[in-house]
């Protein structure tokens, strides 16, 4: 095919219609067959054709005009093995190909270890003199294929394409095809992803047998079998390797087309690298997913394809390692797309349904999708390419919970290689993910290096979620540090000089939807919400935290769980049947776009403390700070003095003269802001005048150096906050290192507490909620709670409510609270409950026992709110006498809004004991 991408599908449908008349029915009448009723029906269940299901051309990357679908009704029978094909026999059941045996759409809807498929076909007269290829999109897991009783071969692998040249097995007139399949699922060491015979919870119904399109096509004896395309943006060209059968060393010609016009041509040989010029290349990106057409000729064999011009890499931007697309940092905001359907299980009922999931994710503002331990059909990748969604492609995992056998490792690596090789030409794939959470993992470092050797152009994420569930140590290989944090989002490890950091799974917010749930018990979510509004609010709340993680912690990507419910999992944006949107999707889009804006440097979080670090090479240990009023940069570390660290920490406020921009209030001089005057920048008290307000307002712009944030004066267009000879100026671009000097990394504050407590002093914390302000936080039997305590209460009660303020165990700019009557025991959170426990010296304890003091959420002189160090946004909150770390609007009962601000505000009172 040579069509422009926008006309591509139209031409494919036309080609299909022209060939549809050559389809031969099975030996049973189509009218006698009907699919079974699925547990849930999608909007497309009733649209499935029993005579010509999934009629679209199945291979957009290697198109030929002439082909014949073998999808439709086949005969079917269960078996005890697949060694003796039932040649010439009428099988007792019927199945609709290509829907998995366990699916309702297949018409079988049961588990079957071994089974046979059978149908007949005739070869169109117009194919005379041609070789005939029998193509399988995918069969789960082992298959044997016979044509007219001749065994063509045995294939193992549930996710890769394979073909047989059936020419020598054909006869004139009616031909018989038999496919035997065996799917042992988790009983053998094979890549199965989330399929389980013992399904439930986060594991799902198996998808045995033929689950992608089966089809015939006529070819020359010497014919093209694959196009390996690699866009080479630096060279302004496409690098192409043409794979072919029976054509070693033969000449091929390749043409690149745009809008039907040829823009580049090159000639080379089969198996060799061919570089085709693409002048003034129109680059592919999520915001502009432009695709070129490709036409390749080998003798009289002419095939079509497509590709996008884009570059992938990683670069140190703003002092943080980031993934790059076309040389720029593009934050990768995605979902955990599992690709399951209540009617077709692994197979979407129609191509429109397949496209729907990706279209909705794009419409919600996502620019990436993580295809979770499943490999989709070629048309799914085409839609990702065309719609503009970057793809993290997982390798389907071996069964978890056991050490893989030698045979299992061999199978895994064979199928892993096939996945990489067969998808090299997919523009949207930006990352390979060999392992997930340690499931079936072995030799992770070697496997990461192996994948990189097969495809050095893409990033390799050796094990998504190795922080959460992987017992093996991180080998440090690959390009990515990937943490899973539920509910999150979060990250437990920072980026390094060689690996950027992502949060590969977070979220999992659940909502029950009567009439749209899988009809089994054991419903699962990481956190439950009561209605759509609460669910949307909670999504907006947790996802908004990504802004700080991007700006202050160096996060480069995140994956929300998940686009739709899947069987018992009820944490989707949509119900499993795709009938109900569970959130306000317009609000989802709004918060997602805000996150993407933060990644460009154009969005900061107001109400947060931040520090501004220099990004100029050789000076990245310097921070913007005020000293004696004048702003400057100094070398400041986490061990620096309190004054230095506080002077370099600022509250981000809405711009005093323009709320769409920002003002920076001194952390330790409230009411004083950074402002420019005479081109220099100072810390000065707000005099309330319009000149001051304008001079103290800065608009965040994408970093001029390609990463971080640049701050433009709101009242002096083209003038940016810039360090020069240690001083801070408002300057225009003067060349040289200006772009670097005027780009700042917005990072975690050097002083994390926004309110002061006196280390070494004993304090008690009194409830401020009206009607409860005689109650104090105290420990009793280990757990923290509130009780009415007065000066006449027992000594034990008063001592239980008294704590010595210590420097934070995890960060000395925050605080830890030691029991006065149990020295060495501290307040810490565990399971969200605040409690007294002995310091075991672990990092987890130290973080759980560290809290950053903030001005009281409900205001009031002498009041303070205590924020968890490792659960940002979670504060001490009393609820029904117990004390938790809680977040406003969260899914737990103690998170409920109500009087949250008052309940999370404590009076920093004199000690009771």
C-alpha positions, 0 to 999 in steps of 0.5 A, spaced: 500 500 500 502 507 498 496 511 501 497 517 505 496 515 513 490 518 513 487 514 507 490 508 509 484 504 513 480 506 507 484 503 502 485 497 506 477 496 507 476 497 500 482 491 498 478 487 503 471 488 500 474 486 493 477 479 496 471 478 501 467 474 495 473 469 495 471 467 502 469 459 503 464 458 509 466 452 514 463 445 512 457 447 517 452 453 516 454 459 519 446 461 521 447 455 525 452 458 530 451 463 535 456 466 540 455 464 547 453 470 552 458 473 556 458 475 563 458 482 561 457 485 554 461 491 551 458 496 546 461 492 540 459 485 542 453 485 538 457 487 532 461 481 531 460 478 525 460 470 525 461 470 517 467 475 517 469 477 524 475 482 524 475 483 517 480 489 517 487 487 514 491 485 519 498 487 518 499 494 517 506 494 516 507 489 511 501 490 506 499 486 500 493 488 495 491 481 495 489 476 501 484 472 504 481 472 511 480 465 514 477 468 520 470 465 521 467 459 523 471 453 524 469 446 527 472 444 534 473 439 538 477 438 545 482 432 545 487 429 550 493 431 545 495 434 539 499 428 535 494 425 531 490 430 527 482 428 525 483 429 518 477 428 514 473 428 520 467 432 522 468 435 529 463 435 534 463 443 535 464 450 532 468 455 534 469 463 532 476 464 530 480 468 532 476 469 539 480 465 545 477 458 546 475 461 553 471 467 551 464 467 550 465 470 543 468 463 541 462 459 542 466 455 546 467 458 553 470 453 557 477 451 559 481 446 554 488 444 555 488 440 548 484 442 542 483 441 534 480 446 529 478 444 522 476 448 516 476 447 509 478 453 504 479 454 496 485 458 493 482 463 488 484 462 481 487 468 480 493 466 485 495 461 480 502 460 479 503 464 486 506 461 492 501 461 498 502 463 505 498 461 511 499 466 516 497 466 524 497 473 528 498 469 534 496 462 537 496 460 545 501 457 546 503 451 542 500 449 535 501 444 530 498 445 523 496 440 517 494 442 510 491 436 507 494 431 512 501 434 511 504 437 517 507 444 516 510 445 523 510 446 530 510 453 533 511 455 540 510 462 543 503 465 544 504 472 542 508 472 536 506 472 528 508 465 524 507 463 517 508 457 513 508 456 505 503 451 504 504 451 496 506 444 496 501 441 500 495 444 496 491 441 491 485 443 486 479 445 489 477 444 497 483 444 501 483 442 509 486 445 514 487 443 521 490 446 527 492 443 534 493 447 540 496 446 547 495 451 552 498 449 559 498 456 562 501 456 569 502 449 569 508 449 565 514 455 565 511 459 559 510 466 558 503 467 560 502 474 563 496 474 567 493 468 564 491 463 570 487 457 570 486 458 578 484 465 576 482 471 581 484 477 583 490 480 579 490 474 575 485 473 569 481 468 565 486 464 560 486 465 552 487 459 549 488 457 542 487 462 536 486 469 538 489 473 532 487 473 525 488 467 520 489 469 513 492 467 506 496 471 501 499 469 495 507 471 494 512 470 489 517 464 491 522 470 493 518 475 497 519 480 503 517 477 510 519 483 514 521 491 514 525 493 520 525 501 520 529 505 524 528 513 524 535 516 523 533 523 525 540 526 526 542 523 519 535 526 516 533 519 513 530 512 515 534 506 516 531 500 513 533 492 513 528 488 508 528 481 511 526 476 505 525 469 503 528 465 498 532 472 496 539 472 499 543 478 496 537 480 491 536 488 490 530 491 493 528 499 492 525 503 497 521 509 497 518 514 502 512 517 501 508 523 504 501 525 501 502 520 496 508 524 493 515 520 493 520 524 498 526 519 498 528 513 494 534 508 495 536 501 493 540 496 497 540 488 498 536 484 502 538 483 509 543 490 508 542 496 511 538 501 506 538 509 508 533 513 505 533 520 505 527 524 508 529 531 507 526 536 512 523 530 516 516 532 519 517 529 526 512 524 530 510 526 537 504 525 541 502 532 539 503 531 532 503 523 530 505 524 523 506 518 519 510 517 512 508 511 507 513 506 505 513 502 499 518 497 498 520 492 491 523 486 491 522 484 483 515 484 482 513 483 490 511 490 492 509 491 499 507 497 503 508 500 510 509 506 514 513 509 519 514 515 524 520 520 524 522 520 531 529 520 536 529 517 542 535 518 548 536 520 555 540 526 557 542 530 563 537 536 563 537 541 569 542 536 572 537 531 572 537 525 567 531 525 563 528 521 557 528 525 551 523 524 544 526 528 538 532 531 543 527 534 548 524 531 555 517 529 554 514 527 561 511 520 559 504 520 562 500 513 561 496 508 564 497 500 565 493 497 559 492 490 560 488 489 554 482 484 556 475 484 554 469 481 558 466 478 551 473 476 547 478 476 553 485 477 549 481 479 543 477 485 542 470 484 539 472 489 533 477 493 531 473 499 533 473 497 540 480 496 540 481 503 537 476 505 543 481 504 549 487 508 546 482 513 543 479 514 550 486 514 553 488 520 548 482 524 550 484 524 557 490 527 556 495 521 556 501 521 552 503 514 553 500 507 555 504 501 558 502 495 555 502 490 561 505 483 560 501 482 553 503 483 546 497 486 542 496 485 535 499 489 529 493 493 529 493 496 536 500 498 535 498 502 528 492 505 532 498 507 538 502 510 532 497 514 529 493 517 535 500 519 538 501 514 544 508 512 546 508 505 548 512 501 554 512 494 551 512 489 557 514 482 556 509 477 558 511 474 564 513 467 566 509 464 572 510 468 578 512 465 585 517 459 582 524 459 580 524 458 572 526 452 569 532 451 564 526 450 559 522 456 561 528 460 561 529 458 553 522 459 552 522 466 555 528 468 551 526 465 544 519 469 545 522 475 548 527 476 542 521 475 537 517 480 541 523 485 540 524 483 532 517 483 530 516 490 533 522 494 531 518 498 526 513 500 531 514 508 532 510 508 538 514 503 542 519 507 546 521 502 552 522 495 553 520 492 559 523 485 560 520 483 567 515 486 572 515 486 579 520 480 579 515 475 576 519 469 573 525 474 573 532 471 573 539 474 570 535 481 570 542 484 568 544 480 563 537 480 560 537 487 560 543 488 556 541 482 551 535 486 549 539 493 549 544 489 544 538 487 540 535 494 539 540 499 542 535 505 539 530 504 545 530 504 553 530 498 557 527 498 563 530 491 566 524 490 572 518 495 572 517 495 580 523 492 582 522 496 589 516 493 591 516 485 589 523 483 587 527 479 592 533 479 587 538 485 588 537 491 582 543 489 578 543 497 575 543 495 568 538 498 563 536 505 562 530 506 568 529 506 575 522 504 576 518 504 582 511 501 584 507 505 589 500 504 591 496 508 592 502 513 591 504 516 586 511 516 589 518 514 588 523 511 593 529 511 589 532 518 585 535 518 578 542 517 577 547 519 572 545 513 567 538 511 569 532 516 569 526 515 574 519 513 573 513 510 577 511 504 573 505 503 577 500 507 582 493 509 583 488 503 583 482 507 586 476 503 586 469 504 585 463 499 585 458 500 579 452 495 580 450 491 573 457 492 570 461 488 574 464 481 573 460 476 576 464 473 581 466 475 588 473 478 591 472 485 588 479 488 588 482 495 588 487 499 592 483 504 595 475 504 595 471 511 593 464 512 594 461 515 588 464 518 581 465 525 584 469 522 590 473 518 585 475 524 580 477 528 586 481 523 589 484 522 582 485 529 581 489 529 588 494 524 587 495 525 580 497 532 582 502 530 586 506 528 580 507 536 579 512 536 585 515 529 583 517 531 577 519 538 579 523 536 585 524 529 585 526 528 578 520 523 576 520 522 568 514 518 567 508 515 571 503 509 570 496 509 573 492 503 574 488 503 570 484 504 563 478 499 565 476 494 570 479 487 569 474 482 571 475 482 579 479 489 579 475 495 579 480 500 579 478 503 571 476 509 568 471 505 565 467 499 567 470 492 564 464 492 559 466 499 557 459 502 558 460 507 564 465 512 565 467 512 572 470 519 573 469 526 570 473 525 564 474 532 563 477 533 570 481 527 569 484 531 562 485 537 566 489 535 571 493 530 566 495 536 562 497 540 568 502 535 570 504 535 562 505 542 563 509 541 570 514 537 566 515 542 561 517 547 566 511 551 565 507 549 572 509 549 579 505 547 585 503 553 589 503 552 597 509 548 596 516 549 599 521 549 593 529 550 592 532 553 585 538 549 583 543 552 578 543 547 572 549 550 569 555 545 568 560 545 573 555 549 578 550 544 579 551 544 587 549 552 587 542 554 590 539 561 589 538 564 596 538 571 599 543 573 604 543 580 607 537 582 602 540 581 595 539 574 592 545 570 590 547 563 589 551 559 594 554 552 595 549 549 600 548 541 602 544 537 606 549 538 611 549 546 611 547 551 616 540 552 618 540 559 616 543 557 609 538 552 608 532 556 610 535 562 606 535 557 600 527 555 601 521 559 598 514 558 598 511 558 591 505 563 591 500 565 586 503 571 582 502 577 586 500 581 580 498 575 575 495 569 578 497 565 572 504 566 574 508 565 581 511 569 586 517 566 591 516 568 599 522 567 603 521 561 608 524 564 614 522 572 612 514 571 612 511 577 607 518 578 604 519 576 596 524 575 591 523 581 586 527 585 581 529 592 582 534 595 577 535 589 574 538 586 580 534 581 584 532 582 592 528 579 598 524 585 600 518 586 604 511 587 600 509 594 600 503 592 597 504 597 591 503 595 584 510 596 582 512 591 587 507 586 586 509 586 578 516 586 580 515 580 584 511 576 579 515 571 575 512 567 569 514 559 569 517 557 562 520 551 559 527 551 561 531 555 556 536 549 556 531 544 554 530 542 561 528 545 568 524 551 569 526 558 566 522 564 570 521 570 566 519 577 569 511 578 568 513 586 567 519 585 562 518 580 557 524 577 554 528 578 561 529 572 565 532 570 572 539 569 571 545 567 575 551 571 573 558 572 577 554 569 583 549 574 583 542 574 581 539 578 575 534 579 570 537 579 563 535 578 556 539 572 552 546 575 551 548 568 548 554 564 551 551 560 557 545 564 558 540 559 557 543 554 562 544 560 567 537 562 566 534 555 567 533 552 574 531 546 577 525 546 581 527 541 587 525 539 594 526 544 599 533 544 602 529 546 609 522 541 608 519 544 614 515 550 613 514 552 621 519 551 626 519 547 633 525 547 638 529 541 638 530 538 645 524 542 647 518 538 650 511 539 647 504 537 647 499 537 642 492 539 643 486 538 638 484 545 635 477 542 632 471 546 636 468 542 641 474 537 642 480 542 644 480 539 651 483 533 648 491 532 647 495 527 642 497 521 647 500 514 646 496 508 650 498 501 649 502 503 643 497 506 639 496 514 638 489 517 640 486 523 643 484 524 650 481 529 655 487 531 659 488 536 664 494 538 669 490 534 674 490 528 670 494 522 672 502 523 671 502 517 666 496 520 662 500 527 662 507 524 660 504 519 655 501 526 652 508 529 652 514 528 647 521 531 646 522 534 639 528 531 636 531 533 629 528 528 624 531 521 623 530 521 616 531 529 615 534 534 620 530 539 617 524 536 619 522 533 626 521 526 630 517 526 637 520 521 642 516 519 648 518 522 654 516 516 659 519 511 654 526 514 651 528 511 645 521 510 642 518 515 637 511 516 634 511 513 627 506 511 622 504 504 620 498 502 616 496 509 616 496 509 624 500 513 628 503 509 634 509 509 639 515 504 637 522 503 638 527 505 633 529 499 629 535 503 625 531 501 619 530 506 613 523 505 613 522 506 621 526 513 620 522 515 614 516 513 618 518 517 624 519 523 621 514 529 620 515 536 617 512 541 621 507 546 617 503 552 618 496 550 621 492 547 615 486 551 619 490 557 621 491 560 628 497 563 632 501 557 635 498 552 631 502 547 627 500 541 622 505 535 621 506 532 614 509 525 613 516 525 610 515 519 606 507 520 604 507 527 602 500 530 603 498 526 609 498 529 616 497 527 623 489 527 623 485 525 629 478 521 627 474 518 632 479 518 638 484 515 634 490 518 630 492 517 623 496 520 617 491 522 613 490 526 606 484 530 605 479 527 600 482 520 601 479 513 600 479 511 607 474 513 612 479 517 616 481 521 610 474 524 609 473 531 608 469 534 613 473 538 618 479 535 616 483 542 616 481 543 623 482 535 625 489 536 622 491 542 626 494 542 632 496 547 638 503 547 639 502 547 647 506 547 653 508 540 656 503 537 660 508 532 663 
